[in-house]
Amino acid sequence: MPLPRFLLLPSALLILALPFAGCGKKAEEAKAPPKPSASAPAPVVVPAKPEGPPPPEKGAKPHPTFEGLAAARIDGGYVRVLYQNGRKGLFPTADLTATETEWLKDFITEHPLAAGKSSVVIAKVEVKKTIEKQETKDGVETVQLVAPAKLRDQIGGTCMFYARVHYLDIAGYPVEDSEIYRVINNVPKDTPYLDHNYHVGMQMLFLRQKPSPLVHYPSGTLPPFEWARQELRKGHPILSALPQNMWLSLPADFLATHPWDGNSKIGHQIVINGFTYNPATKKGTFHIVNSWRSLAEFDVPVESRDEQNFIMEQSLSPKGEPPEQVVKIVASAATLIKTVGKQNLYSVETNVGSQRVLAASEEAAKSFVEADLTAKDMETQFGESVIKIFDYIQETADPRVRDIASAQLLAETFRIPATVALPHVDLEVKSATGRVYFVRTAPDKVLKLTAESTGEALEKARKMSGGPKT
């Protein structure tokens, strides 16, 4: 530890002082110090300031942990916290004990969470090079992306999971074996999609990545095959699904040991990482990355009439690629497709094609698709990713598990304890058209709704869940 300035004497001054210490008059004998007065106050002992957050007290209301906290602030009776891993939390100050309140106030003094807009410095990430071959020869265009660094072999009916592992790998987001088997080994082998843990684990593959993967969806303005070829030219692998009729056209020896494992909604999940195309004949192929190692890669011949069978679900930017400039979206008509729980799935027509969105009303659906898609801070981008994933689970997961899968996904992502006081705001996402709140009304139920404030969101959640008004 550095010494105070007044103790840093020059060495020459110290040498001059030494002769006087042993010369001159003999020092008088030291007198005994006076006895302290009987009325002298006792010394005050200041307790040491705790280094970490106080441990939870017995009987206290549960709330998100303070471990790993980066910053916090108190707004109108609520505590907003930001963790070191970028996650956020929100809970009432009434849930805090006196000890926690005192500790948190000291923490906020040293680590305040800024309100309003904030600037984020993003570390530069080298862009993953995904295009291996790109040429046009004899009128045939060929684009081929790199293969996954490690070709996997799915276990049972887990094609949805393993396809996403390959998909992320091609784009520069490798997944550890332990992360795969932690999920796969704990769900039913043949019907994993009936276990909510399967859906949660599958989406956590994306939410755990840094930086957050940038996903693109078909706009509806291009035919599916042309959209796919356009994305592959950019180096974006595509998450797709192979229809049953094309699966059954694969080699007989392969089909003998690998029966069809798709379903009417998804098909057999695969990744497309290349194509050939002859514009004169309008025929070509798609190069498939499969999750069975015995037929890990193959080409599927396609022509325009096959577009109705393929499902082009989404594409993924290579790691480090900056966001694209996008066209301002204007919504027109919204058509109800079906009811999902207490919300509705709408198809919204826009100037760039139709989009599907889960919302409480037509107006809410239109507002969501018109949300500003230009460059956003990391917090907003992450929040919008959670919205997309939540909607995907609600639309595609089995009705028996979709609510608990959505609730567990948010609990795991934002470290929400199982005994948190309800209703509880798990996440608030700000957009150009308003705020989206995820409110937990039961341990296995989270509602997605729009509101102007936290209080309004909680009130709406109470009404929707049949709870008493405040």
C-alpha positions in Angstrom: 0.0 0.0 0.0 1.5 3.4 -0.9 2.5 5.6 2.0 0.9 9.0 2.7 2.7 12.0 1.2 3.8 13.4 4.5 5.8 10.2 5.2 7.7 10.2 2.0 10.7 12.2 3.3 13.8 12.6 1.1 16.6 10.3 2.2 19.0 13.3 2.6 16.7 14.9 5.1 16.5 11.7 7.1 20.3 11.4 7.2 20.6 15.0 8.5 18.2 14.3 11.3 20.2 11.3 12.6 23.1 13.2 14.3 20.7 15.3 16.4 19.1 12.2 17.7 22.2 11.1 19.7 23.7 14.6 20.7 22.8 17.6 22.9 21.2 17.6 26.3 20.3 14.3 27.9 16.7 13.7 27.6 14.7 14.0 30.7 13.2 10.8 32.1 9.8 10.2 30.8 7.1 10.9 33.3 4.2 8.4 33.7 1.2 9.5 31.7 -1.7 10.9 33.7 -4.4 8.4 34.7 -7.5 8.6 32.4 -10.5 10.4 33.9 -13.2 8.1 35.2 -15.7 9.9 33.1 -13.8 9.5 29.8 -16.1 8.0 27.1 -15.5 4.5 25.9 -14.1 4.2 22.4 -16.7 3.7 19.6 -16.2 0.6 17.6 -17.4 1.0 14.0 -18.6 -2.4 12.6 -16.8 -3.5 9.4 -18.9 -2.8 6.3 -19.9 -6.2 4.8 -18.2 -7.0 1.5 -21.1 -8.8 -0.1 -24.9 -8.7 0.0 -26.5 -9.8 3.3 -27.8 -13.4 3.4 -31.6 -13.8 3.1 -33.4 -13.6 6.4 -35.8 -16.3 7.5 -39.4 -15.3 6.7 -38.4 -12.5 4.3 -40.2 -12.3 0.9 -38.3 -13.9 -1.9 -36.9 -11.8 -4.7 -34.1 -12.0 -7.3 -30.7 -12.6 -5.8 -28.2 -9.8 -5.3 -25.3 -12.1 -6.2 -23.5 -10.9 -9.3 -25.1 -7.5 -9.2 -23.6 -4.8 -11.4 -25.8 -1.8 -10.7 -29.2 -0.9 -9.3 -31.7 2.0 -8.7 -35.0 2.5 -6.9 -37.9 3.9 -8.9 -41.3 4.5 -7.3 -41.4 1.6 -4.9 -39.6 -0.8 -7.2 -35.9 -1.9 -7.4 -34.4 -2.2 -10.8 -31.2 -4.3 -10.9 -28.7 -5.1 -13.6 -26.5 -8.2 -13.3 -22.9 -8.5 -14.5 -24.0 -11.0 -17.2 -26.4 -8.3 -18.7 -29.6 -9.7 -17.3 -32.2 -7.4 -15.5 -34.6 -7.8 -12.6 -37.5 -5.8 -11.1 -39.2 -6.3 -7.7 -41.0 -4.2 -5.1 -39.0 -2.5 -2.3 -41.5 -3.8 0.1 -40.0 -7.3 -0.4 -36.7 -6.1 1.2 -35.7 -6.5 4.8 -34.3 -3.5 6.7 -30.8 -5.0 6.4 -31.2 -5.5 2.6 -32.5 -2.0 2.2 -29.5 -0.5 4.0 -27.1 -2.6 2.0 -28.8 -1.8 -1.3 -28.7 1.9 -0.7 -25.0 1.8 0.0 -24.5 -0.3 -3.1 -26.6 2.1 -5.3 -24.4 5.0 -4.1 -21.3 3.3 -5.5 -23.0 1.5 -8.5 -26.0 3.6 -9.7 -28.1 2.2 -12.6 -28.6 5.1 -15.0 -32.2 5.9 -16.0 -33.4 6.6 -19.5 -31.2 6.1 -22.6 -27.7 4.9 -22.2 -24.8 4.3 -24.5 -23.2 0.9 -24.8 -19.7 0.2 -25.9 -19.6 -3.1 -27.8 -16.4 -5.0 -28.0 -15.3 -5.6 -31.5 -15.9 -9.2 -32.6 -14.3 -10.6 -35.7 -16.9 -11.7 -38.2 -17.1 -15.4 -38.8 -16.4 -16.3 -42.4 -19.1 -18.7 -43.4 -19.0 -18.7 -47.2 -16.7 -21.5 -48.5 -17.6 -21.3 -52.2 -19.5 -18.8 -54.3 -19.4 -18.9 -58.1 -21.5 -19.1 -61.3 -20.4 -21.6 -64.0 -22.2 -22.6 -67.2 -25.2 -20.7 -66.1 -25.4 -22.5 -62.7 -25.0 -20.5 -59.5 -23.4 -22.3 -56.6 -23.1 -21.1 -53.0 -21.7 -23.3 -50.3 -21.3 -22.4 -46.6 -18.9 -24.1 -44.2 -20.0 -27.3 -42.5 -20.4 -27.5 -38.7 -17.1 -27.9 -36.9 -18.5 -31.0 -35.3 -21.2 -33.2 -37.0 -23.6 -34.5 -34.3 -25.7 -37.7 -34.1 -29.2 -37.1 -32.6 -30.6 -39.3 -29.9 -34.2 -40.4 -30.5 -36.6 -37.8 -31.8 -34.4 -34.8 -31.0 -33.9 -33.4 -34.5 -35.2 -29.9 -33.5 -32.5 -29.6 -30.8 -29.6 -31.0 -32.8 -30.5 -29.0 -35.9 -30.1 -25.8 -33.8 -26.7 -27.0 -32.5 -25.5 -27.4 -36.1 -27.1 -24.1 -37.1 -25.4 -22.1 -34.3 -22.1 -23.9 -35.0 -22.0 -22.9 -38.7 -22.6 -19.2 -37.7 -19.7 -19.3 -35.2 -21.5 -20.1 -32.0 -20.3 -23.6 -30.8 -22.2 -25.5 -28.2 -20.5 -27.6 -25.6 -21.3 -31.3 -25.3 -22.3 -30.9 -21.6 -24.9 -28.3 -22.6 -26.5 -30.8 -25.0 -26.6 -33.8 -22.8 -27.8 -31.9 -19.8 -31.1 -31.5 -21.7 -31.2 -34.6 -24.0 -30.5 -37.1 -21.2 -33.4 -35.8 -19.1 -36.3 -35.8 -21.6 -38.3 -38.7 -23.1 -36.2 -40.2 -25.9 -38.9 -40.6 -28.5 -41.3 -37.7 -27.5 -39.0 -35.0 -26.2 -41.4 -32.3 -27.4 -43.9 -33.3 -24.7 -41.4 -32.2 -22.0 -41.2 -28.5 -21.2 -37.5 -28.9 -20.3 -36.8 -29.8 -24.0 -38.2 -26.5 -25.2 -36.4 -24.4 -22.5 -33.1 -26.1 -23.2 -33.5 -25.6 -27.0 -34.0 -21.9 -26.6 -31.4 -21.4 -24.0 -28.8 -22.5 -26.7 -29.5 -19.0 -28.2 -30.0 -17.0 -25.0 -26.6 -18.0 -23.5 -24.6 -16.9 -26.5 -22.5 -13.7 -26.4 -23.0 -11.6 -28.4 -26.7 -12.4 -28.9 -27.3 -14.2 -32.2 -29.0 -12.1 -34.9 -31.9 -14.0 -36.4 -33.8 -13.2 -39.6 -37.3 -14.3 -40.6 -38.9 -14.6 -44.1 -40.5 -11.3 -45.0 -43.2 -12.8 -47.2 -42.3 -10.5 -50.1 -40.2 -13.2 -51.8 -41.0 -16.9 -52.6 -39.5 -19.2 -49.9 -36.8 -20.6 -52.2 -35.6 -17.2 -53.4 -35.6 -15.9 -49.8 -33.4 -18.9 -48.8 -31.0 -18.3 -51.7 -30.7 -14.6 -50.9 -29.9 -15.4 -47.3 -27.3 -18.0 -48.2 -25.6 -15.5 -50.6 -25.0 -13.4 -47.4 -23.5 -16.3 -45.6 -26.5 -17.0 -43.4 -27.3 -20.7 -42.7 -31.0 -21.5 -42.7 -33.1 -23.4 -40.1 -35.6 -25.4 -42.1 -37.7 -28.6 -42.1 -37.7 -31.4 -44.6 -41.2 -32.6 -45.6 -42.0 -36.3 -45.3 -42.2 -36.9 -49.1 -38.6 -35.7 -49.5 -37.4 -37.7 -46.5 -38.9 -40.9 -47.9 -36.9 -40.3 -51.1 -33.6 -40.7 -49.3 -31.6 -44.0 -49.7 -33.5 -47.1 -48.6 -30.7 -48.4 -46.4 -30.7 -45.2 -44.4 -34.6 -45.2 -44.1 -34.4 -48.8 -42.8 -32.7 -47.7 -39.6 -34.0 -44.1 -39.5 -37.8 -43.9 -39.8 -39.6 -40.5 -40.3 -39.5 -38.6 -37.0 -41.1 -35.3 -38.0 -44.6 -34.1 -37.3 -47.3 -32.1 -39.1 -46.1 -28.8 -37.7 -42.3 -29.0 -38.0 -41.3 -31.9 -40.3 -37.8 -33.3 -39.8 -35.7 -30.3 -38.7 -32.6 -29.7 -40.7 -30.1 -26.9 -41.7 -29.6 -25.6 -45.2 -26.0 -24.4 -45.8 -25.8 -24.3 -49.6 -27.5 -24.4 -53.0 -27.2 -24.7 -56.7 -29.6 -22.9 -59.1 -30.1 -22.6 -62.8 -32.3 -19.6 -63.5 -32.9 -20.8 -67.1 -34.5 -24.1 -66.0 -35.6 -22.8 -62.5 -34.2 -26.0 -61.1 -31.5 -26.6 -58.5 -30.6 -28.2 -55.2 -30.3 -27.4 -51.5 -27.4 -28.8 -49.5 -28.7 -30.3 -46.2 -26.9 -30.7 -42.9 -28.7 -33.6 -41.2 -28.6 -34.6 -37.5 -28.1 -38.3 -38.3 -24.3 -38.9 -38.7 -24.8 -41.9 -41.1 -26.2 -39.4 -43.6 -24.8 -36.2 -42.3 -24.9 -34.2 -45.5 -26.8 -34.6 -48.8 -28.3 -32.6 -51.7 -32.0 -32.4 -52.3 -33.2 -31.6 -55.9 -35.9 -28.9 -55.9 -38.0 -26.8 -58.3 -40.7 -24.2 -57.8 -43.5 -26.7 -57.1 -41.6 -28.0 -54.0 -41.9 -24.6 -52.2 -45.2 -25.5 -50.6 -43.6 -28.4 -48.8 -40.4 -26.8 -47.4 -40.6 -24.8 -44.2 -38.0 -22.0 -44.3 -38.1 -21.0 -40.6 -35.3 -18.5 -40.1 -31.7 -17.6 -40.9 -28.8 -16.6 -38.7 -26.1 -13.9 -39.2 -22.5 -15.1 -38.7 -21.1 -14.1 -35.3 -19.8 -10.5 -35.4 -21.8 -9.4 -38.4 -23.3 -5.9 -37.9 -27.1 -5.5 -38.1 -28.5 -4.8 -41.6 -30.3 -1.5 -42.4 -34.0 -2.4 -42.6 -37.1 -0.8 -44.2 -39.7 0.9 -42.0 -42.6 -1.5 -41.6 -46.1 -0.3 -41.9 -48.9 -2.6 -40.9 -52.3 -2.8 -42.6 -54.8 -5.7 -41.9 -54.5 -8.2 -39.0 -56.2 -11.6 -39.3 -56.8 -13.8 -36.3 -55.4 -17.3 -36.9 -56.2 -18.9 -33.6 -56.4 -18.4 -29.8 -53.3 -19.4 -27.8 -54.1 -19.4 -24.1 -55.4 -16.0 -23.2 -53.8 -14.3 -26.2 -54.2 -14.5 -30.0 -52.0 -15.5 -32.9 -52.4 -12.9 -35.7 -51.2 -12.7 -39.3 -50.4 -9.1 -39.9 -50.1 -7.8 -43.5 -47.4 -5.2 -44.0 -45.5 -3.4 -46.8 -42.8 -6.1 -46.6 -45.2 -9.1 -46.5 -47.1 -10.9 -43.8 -45.8 -11.6 -40.3 -47.1 -13.7 -37.4 -47.3 -12.3 -33.9 -48.8 -13.2 -30.6 -50.7 -10.3 -29.0 -53.8 -9.5 -27.0 -55.5 -7.5 -29.8 -55.3 -6.6 -33.4 -53.9 -3.1 -32.5 -51.3 -4.6 -30.3 -50.2 -7.0 -33.0 -49.9 -4.1 -35.5 -47.9 -2.0 -33.0 -45.5 -4.8 -32.4 -44.7 -5.5 -36.1 -44.3 -1.7 -36.7 -41.7 -1.5 -33.8 -38.5 0.3 -34.8 -36.1 -2.3 -36.2 -33.1 0.1 -36.7 -30.0 -0.2 -34.5 -30.9 -0.7 -30.8 -28.9 -1.1 -27.6 -28.0 -4.6 -26.5 -30.7 -4.6 -23.8 -33.5 -3.9 -26.3 -32.2 -6.4 -28.8 -32.0 -9.1 -26.1 -35.6 -8.3 -25.0 -36.9 -8.6 -28.5 -35.2 -12.0 -28.9 -37.0 -13.1 -25.7 -40.3 -11.9 -27.2 -39.7 -13.9 -30.4 -38.8 -17.1 -28.5 -41.8 -16.7 -26.1 -44.1 -16.4 -29.1 -42.4 -19.4 -30.8 -43.0 -21.6 -27.8 -46.6 -20.5 -27.5 -47.3 -21.3 -31.1 -45.4 -24.5 -31.7 -45.1 -26.3 -28.3 -47.7 -28.9 -27.2 -50.5 -27.1 -25.4 -49.8 -29.4 -22.4 -46.4 -27.9 -21.8 -46.2 -24.5 -23.5 -47.1 -22.4 -20.4 -44.7 -24.1 -18.1 -42.0 -24.1 -20.8 -42.4 -20.3 -21.3 -42.4 -19.7 -17.5 -39.3 -21.8 -16.9 -37.5 -20.2 -19.8 -37.9 -16.7 -18.2 -37.1 -18.0 -14.7 -33.9 -19.6 -15.8 -32.9 -16.6 -18.0 -33.5 -14.0 -15.3 -32.9 -16.1 -12.2 -36.4 -15.8 -10.8 -36.7 -17.9 -7.6 -39.6 -20.4 -7.5 -41.0 -18.8 -4.4 -41.0 -15.2 -5.7 -44.0 -13.1 -4.5 -46.7 -12.9 -7.2 -47.6 -11.2 -9.5 -44.0 -10.5 -10.5 -42.6 -8.6 -13.5 -39.9 -10.9 -15.0 -39.0 -8.6 -17.9 -39.8 -5.2 -19.4 -38.9 -4.6 -23.0 -39.0 -1.0 -24.3 -39.7 -0.4 -28.0 -40.6 2.5 -30.3 -44.3 1.7 -29.9 -44.5 1.1 -26.2 -43.5 -1.4 -23.5 -43.9 -5.1 -23.4 -44.1 -6.7 -19.9 -43.7 -10.4 -19.0 -45.7 -10.8 -15.7 -45.5 -14.0 -13.7 -48.9 -14.8 -12.2 -48.1 -18.4 -11.1 -45.0 -20.5 -10.8 -45.8 -22.0 -14.2 -47.6 -19.1 -15.9 -46.3 -15.9 -17.4 -48.4 -13.4 -19.3 -47.0 -11.2 -22.1 -48.8 -7.8 -22.3 -48.4 -4.2 -23.2 -48.7 -1.4 -20.7 -47.6 2.2 -20.0 -46.0 1.4 -16.6 -45.1 -1.4 -14.2 -48.2 -0.7 -12.1 -50.5 -0.9 -15.1 -48.9 -4.2 -16.2 -49.4 -5.7 -12.7 -53.0 -4.5 -12.7 -53.7 -6.0 -16.1 -52.1 -9.3 -15.0 -54.3 -9.5 -11.9 -57.4 -9.0 -14.0 -56.4 -11.6 -16.7 -55.5 -14.1 -14.0 -58.7 -13.5 -12.0 -57.0 -12.0 -9.0 -58.3 -9.2 -6.8 -57.9 -5.6 -8.0 -55.6 -3.3 -6.1 
